[in-house]
Every structure is written in structure tokens, then in C-alpha cells.
Amino acid sequence: MSPLVVPATYDDASERLKCYTPALPRTGAIDVQITLNAQNFQLHPLNVTSFAPVAVHSLSPTSGPRRGF
């Protein structure tokens, strides 16, 4: 799988980097690299897993109140 580069932002409140990726071509463990200058990338030991998209095949019951109980 060729590298996929996506922009990230830093969230001061949670002290986390946040990024969104398009659907990935495979599922499983993902290596994450971070760069501050778009030239020097460093591999980080993060536990990131890609999952297959979720598909809803049916819901039950098929009808009910609009606002819950």
C-alpha cells in the first residue's frame, strides 16, 4: 500500500492530533508517521486499526414513535 498523506490539526483542549482519512483499501493495523515540515517523517508507535465500512442490512422494529419513548 502506497503512503497516504492527510493533513492534521492539533486540538488544544484534548491535546491530540486529529485527522480524517478516506476509506482505506485494506483493514488491520496501520503505521502512522507524523511530520512538522512535510519532509522528515517519523514513525510513531500508535495503535491505529482500519475497519471495513459498516453496512446496515435491516432495522427492527420497522416503525415506532418519532421522538423515542
Secondary structure as UniProt FT lines:
FT   STRAND          9..11
FT   TURN            12..15
FT   STRAND          16..18
FT   STRAND          28..34
FT   STRAND          42..50
FT   TURN            66..67
//
